[in-house]
Amino acid sequence: MTEHPRHQLDAVIHSPIRLSIVACLAAADKAEFAFVRDTVEVSDSVLSRQVTLLTEAGYVKARKGYVGKRPRTWLSLTAAGRDAYGKHLAALTAIARLPVRDEADV
């Protein structure tokens, strides 16, 4: 018997909010904090906490800077984050493609 693909899911990414953040960041090289916040539809504090968890896991990098005199934060996926996201998506796809067993087969 082979291992169920759920064992390949990444616990850090699996949270719906963190998965949404990583998916948003996977679509670009970098994204401004406010853009990710608005896209994922969370508050600043929720996004900040989730980004901290992703940063601690080595999946996201946050870079602070200024546009004119206004402070800005840009977020990007690290190579490890892109790899983990790809593996997580592959596991979700494998789960979705599992054959449905008939009750008579059990």
Sine and cosine of phi, psi and omega as CSV:
sin_phi,cos_phi,sin_psi,cos_psi,sin_omega,cos_omega
0.00,0.00,0.69,-0.72,0.00,-1.00
-1.00,0.02,0.34,-0.94,0.00,-1.00
-0.95,0.32,0.68,-0.73,0.03,-1.00
-0.90,0.43,0.66,-0.75,-0.05,-1.00
-0.89,0.45,-0.26,0.97,0.02,-1.00
-0.88,0.47,-0.41,0.91,0.01,-1.00
-0.94,0.34,-0.24,0.97,0.02,-1.00
-1.00,-0.06,-0.09,1.00,0.03,-1.00
-0.92,0.39,0.62,-0.79,0.00,-1.00
-1.00,0.01,0.89,-0.45,-0.06,-1.00
-0.88,0.47,-0.53,0.85,0.00,-1.00
-0.94,0.35,-0.70,0.71,-0.06,-1.00
-0.98,0.19,-0.42,0.91,-0.19,-0.98
-0.89,0.45,-0.42,0.91,0.06,-1.00
-0.83,0.56,0.71,-0.70,-0.03,-1.00
-0.81,0.59,-0.64,0.77,0.00,-1.00
-0.94,0.35,-0.72,0.69,-0.01,-1.00
-0.91,0.40,-0.61,0.80,0.07,-1.00
-0.88,0.47,-0.66,0.75,0.03,-1.00
-0.90,0.43,-0.65,0.76,0.03,-1.00
-0.90,0.44,-0.75,0.66,-0.02,-1.00
-0.89,0.45,-0.66,0.75,0.03,-1.00
-0.89,0.46,-0.66,0.75,0.04,-1.00
-0.88,0.47,-0.71,0.71,-0.03,-1.00
-0.95,0.30,-0.45,0.89,-0.01,-1.00
-0.92,0.39,-0.37,0.93,-0.05,-1.00
-0.99,0.14,-0.10,0.99,-0.06,-1.00
-0.52,-0.86,0.23,-0.97,0.08,-1.00
-0.94,0.35,-0.63,0.77,0.03,-1.00
-0.41,-0.91,0.35,-0.94,0.02,-1.00
-0.58,-0.82,0.58,-0.81,0.03,-1.00
-0.95,0.31,0.59,-0.81,-0.01,-1.00
-0.74,0.67,-0.75,0.66,-0.05,-1.00
-0.89,0.46,-0.60,0.80,0.03,-1.00
-0.90,0.43,-0.72,0.70,0.01,-1.00
-0.90,0.44,-0.70,0.72,0.03,-1.00
-0.82,0.57,-0.75,0.66,-0.03,-1.00
-0.94,0.34,-0.61,0.80,0.00,-1.00
-0.92,0.39,-0.68,0.73,-0.04,-1.00
-0.99,0.12,-0.25,0.97,0.03,-1.00
0.89,0.47,0.82,0.57,0.08,-1.00
-0.75,-0.66,0.21,-0.98,0.04,-1.00
-0.98,0.20,0.24,-0.97,0.07,-1.00
-0.83,0.56,-0.71,0.71,-0.07,-1.00
-0.92,0.40,-0.64,0.77,0.03,-1.00
-0.91,0.42,-0.72,0.69,0.01,-1.00
-0.88,0.47,-0.68,0.73,0.00,-1.00
-0.85,0.52,-0.71,0.70,0.00,-1.00
-0.90,0.43,-0.70,0.72,-0.03,-1.00
-0.93,0.37,-0.61,0.79,0.06,-1.00
-0.90,0.43,-0.61,0.79,0.05,-1.00
-0.87,0.50,-0.71,0.71,0.03,-1.00
-0.89,0.46,-0.68,0.74,0.02,-1.00
-0.92,0.38,-0.57,0.82,0.04,-1.00
-0.93,0.37,-0.69,0.72,0.03,-1.00
-0.88,0.48,-0.52,0.86,0.04,-1.00
-0.98,0.19,-0.16,0.99,-0.01,-1.00
1.00,0.09,0.27,0.96,-0.07,-1.00
-1.00,-0.09,-0.43,0.90,-0.06,-1.00
-0.76,-0.65,0.57,-0.82,0.09,-1.00
-0.89,-0.46,0.73,-0.69,0.06,-1.00
-0.93,-0.36,0.75,-0.66,0.02,-1.00
-0.83,-0.56,0.80,-0.60,0.00,-1.00
-0.98,-0.19,0.57,-0.82,0.02,-1.00
-0.24,-0.97,-0.25,-0.97,-0.03,-1.00
-0.77,-0.64,0.56,-0.83,0.22,-0.98
-0.89,-0.45,0.96,-0.28,-0.18,-0.98
0.92,0.39,-0.83,-0.55,0.03,-1.00
-0.97,-0.24,0.10,1.00,-0.05,-1.00
-1.00,-0.10,0.78,-0.63,0.03,-1.00
-0.95,0.32,0.60,-0.80,0.02,-1.00
-0.67,-0.74,0.43,-0.90,0.11,-0.99
-0.81,-0.59,0.78,-0.63,0.06,-1.00
-0.94,-0.34,0.66,-0.75,-0.01,-1.00
-0.91,-0.41,0.57,-0.82,0.07,-1.00
-0.51,-0.86,0.43,-0.90,0.10,-1.00
-0.99,0.17,0.62,-0.78,0.13,-0.99
-0.99,0.13,0.13,-0.99,0.07,-1.00
-0.87,0.50,-0.65,0.76,0.03,-1.00
-0.90,0.44,-0.61,0.79,0.03,-1.00
-0.91,0.41,-0.67,0.74,0.04,-1.00
-0.90,0.44,-0.66,0.75,0.01,-1.00
-0.90,0.43,-0.73,0.68,0.00,-1.00
-0.89,0.46,-0.65,0.76,0.02,-1.00
-0.90,0.45,-0.70,0.72,0.03,-1.00
-0.87,0.49,-0.69,0.73,0.01,-1.00
-0.92,0.38,-0.62,0.79,0.02,-1.00
-0.90,0.44,-0.71,0.70,0.04,-1.00
-0.88,0.47,-0.63,0.77,0.03,-1.00
-0.89,0.46,-0.64,0.76,0.03,-1.00
-0.92,0.40,-0.68,0.74,0.05,-1.00
-0.88,0.48,-0.67,0.75,0.02,-1.00
-0.89,0.45,-0.68,0.73,0.01,-1.00
-0.89,0.46,-0.64,0.77,0.04,-1.00
-0.90,0.43,-0.70,0.72,-0.02,-1.00
-0.90,0.43,-0.44,0.90,-0.04,-1.00
-1.00,-0.08,0.05,1.00,0.02,-1.00
-0.88,0.47,0.64,-0.77,0.02,-1.00
-0.92,0.39,0.60,-0.80,0.06,-1.00
-0.99,0.12,0.78,-0.63,-0.02,-1.00
-1.00,-0.08,0.69,-0.72,0.06,-1.00
-0.97,0.24,0.53,-0.85,0.01,-1.00
-0.84,0.54,-0.51,0.86,0.00,-1.00
-0.93,0.37,-0.38,0.92,-0.01,-1.00
-0.99,0.15,-0.24,0.97,-0.10,-0.99
-0.99,0.12,0.00,0.00,0.00,0.00
